[in-house]
Amino acid sequence: MADTEKFDAQAAAQRLMSVPGLQAMQLLIDGQHDAPSIAKTLGFTLAEVEDGKAVFVGEPSDRILNPLGIVHGGWALTLIDSCTGCAAHTTLPAGVGYTTVETKVNFVRAITPATGQVRAEGRVVARGRTIITAEGTLTDSRGKLLAHGTSTLMVLRPSSSEARG
């Protein structure tokens, strides 16, 4: 996309929704679709996916510190929410989306820019017709646990009028 063109987030979302969730997530990894703005803003990327699983990697930096010089907990929570949500999305057919109902995270260790690259891995625990539950872990490069959590996600199916076109 040229620098002068405005990014149309809604059109981009519609393109991703036109394919099954696992394929949509793979398009992001393969660079065939722009990364979402949240990932660009907070410095993390989708690294791997399979059915019911999504992995993000991120670099904590000085841009996301709280007043005490520690990475803000919202960054870790966002990574857990992202990996669990994308894990859920890999299980959905084309045209079906999701939204987070709740994400709960337990912080185990402080994260600082010196922590280095982190890995957020989300896995679907249960998939129902309307609710998906998933769990996520955030670890450092040595595999040491930094945070863990769970997400409840609502499946969003098109309304019958949308399905008819």
N, C-alpha and C positions, 0 to 999 in steps of 0.2 A: 504494500500500500504506500502510495506517495505521501510525503510529509504534509502536503496541502490537503489531502483527503481526510475527512472527518470519519472516525471509527464509528460505525453503527452497531452498538452492542446488541440491540434487538434483532437485527438481521443476522448477526453472528450467532446468537443463541438459536434462532430458527434453523440455521444451517446445521448446527450440532444436534438439534432435536430431530432432524430428518433421518438420522441413522441410529441404529441400536447403541445403547449406552457404552458398551465396551469399545465399539468402533469409534465412537465420538471421543472417548478418552485417549485412544491410540492416535487419533488425528492430532491431538494436542501434543503428545509426546514426539510424534514424527515431524512437528513443525509445519503441518499442513493446515493449521488453524491457529490464529493468534491466541496467546495465553490470556486468561482473563486479567482484568486490571488489578484485582486484589493480589494476584501472584506477583505481578510486576511491582506493585507498590510496596509489598512487604518482603520481597526478595526470596521467594521460594518457587519451585517448579515441580510439575508432575514428572516423575521419573520412570515408573513402571505400573502396569495394570494387568490384571487377569480377572476372570469372573469372580466377583465378590471381594476383590482386593485392589487397593490403590496405595501407592507409595509416593510421597513428596520428599524432596530434599530442600534444605534452606540454610542460609548463612545468617546467623545473628550479627547485627551490626550496631554501630553507634546511633543509627537513625531510629531505633525502636527501644530506647532505654527509658526506664522510669526515673524519677528524681534521685534514686539511690544508686544509679549506674548499673542496674540489673535489667536484662531484657524484660520488657513489660509482659505480664502473664497473658495478656490478650493475644500476643503473637503466637505463643504456644497453643492457646485455645483455638485460634484460627487454623493452625496447622492440623490439630486433631479434628476440628469440624470439617476441614477440607478433605482430609484423607478418608474419614468415615463417610462423608457425603458422596465422594467420587467412587468409593467402594460400592456403595448402594447403587449409584448410577450405572455401574458396569452390569448390573443384573436386569436393567430395564429395557424394554423394546423401544423402537423408534417412536417418537411422538409422546412418550411418557416421561415426565420429569419428577422431581422431588423437591422438597424443602425441609429444612431442619425444624423440628418441633422443639427439641431440647438437646443441648450438649453439656455434659458435666465433665470437668477435668480436675484431676488431682495432680498438683505440682509436687514433684519429689525432690528436685534439686534446682538451685538457681542456675539460670542460663545467662552467660555474658558473651560479649563478642569473642573472648578467648576460648569459649567452648568449641568453636569451629563448626563445621557443617553438621547439621542434625538430620535425622531421618524420621519421618512420620509415616507409620504404616497403619492403614485402616483395613479391617476385615468385617464382612457381614456376619452377624451372629444368627439372625432370623429374618426371613423375608415373608411377609404376609401380603395380602392383596392391597391393603391400604397403609400398613406400617412396616418399616424396616428398622431393625436395630443393628448397630455396628459398634465395634470397639476399636480404639486406636491407641498406639504407643508412640512416644517421642523419645528417641535415643540419640546419644552422641556417637562419634565415629568409632568408639571402642565398644559400642553396644550397651553402655551404661544408661539405665532408665532415667529420663528427665521428667516425664509426665505421662499420665495414662488417663483414658476417659472413655465415655460411651456417648453415643448419639442415638436419638430417636428421630426417624425421618418419615415424613408423610409422602406417599406416592401421589403424584398429581397427574390424573388422567384427563384428556381433553373432554370437555362437556359434549353431550350428544349433538348440540348445534355446531360446535367446532369440528367434530368428526365428520359431519355431513358436508362441511365446506361452506 
